[in-house]
Amino acid sequence: FGKQVDVLTIEIENVNVDALEALEKKGIQVYPAAKTLRTIQNKAKQKLFYVDNNIPTAPFTRFAYTSEIKEAINHGGLT
């Protein structure tokens, strides 16, 4: 579908960003840009973007492993 248009707009973030990047390389305008969608698909990246750009956001904690969550709960880090 995207190959048949000049401009493509995306309403949801759960899309194939690699495909959108390929369309952009072919000169098709994609809104929001694939780079933006790649950032917001990953909520940790999204929150860090907010912090890095002084955009207000709720406090958050990132965890890489389930064990880290369990440890935080056991030590009062999460309630």
N, C-alpha and C positions, 0 to 999 in steps of 0.2 A: 504493500500500500504506500509506504513512505517514498518509494522511488517515483511515484506518479504525481507528486505534489511539489510545489515550490516552497511552501511553508508548512511545518508540522507543529501542532501544539499538543502538549501532553497535560492531561488533567490529573492523572494519578502517578505516583512515584514508582510503582511496581512494574517497571518496563525493562526491556533488554537495552541497557545503556550501550553495550558494544555495538548493537545494530544502529542505534541513534548516532553514535560517533562515526560510523561508516557513512551514514547519510550526510552528516555534516561535512565529511571529507569530499563528498560528491557535490557540495555546494548548496545542499538543501538546508534552509534555516529551520532550526529546531528550538522551540520555546517551551519550557525553560531549556537551556543548553544542557547537553549530555553531562558536562562537568558538574553542573549544579545538581542534576538528578543523582549523579554518583555520590555526591556529598550527602544529600538528604536521605538516600537509601540506607545509609549507615548512621544510626542515631547517635553513636558516640562521636563520629566525625561532625555531624550536624551540631551537636552541643558544643564541641570544641571550636567550631567555626564561630558560633555565637560568642563564646568567651573571648576568642582571639580578636574579634571585631567589635567588642564592647556592646553587643546586642543583649538586652536583658533576657535572662532565661532562669528557670527554676534550678535550684541546687541539684547536683547529680553526682553519682559515683559510677565509675566504670569497673567492671569485673571481667577478667579474662577466663576465669575458671569457676565452676560451681563451688569448688572448695573455698574459694575466696569469699563467696557470698555466705556460705555456712560459717566461716570464721568470723566474718563481720557481725552476723546475727548473734553468735555465741559470745562475742565480746562487746555487745551493746552498740555496735556501729549501725545497725538497722533495727528499726522497731516496727 
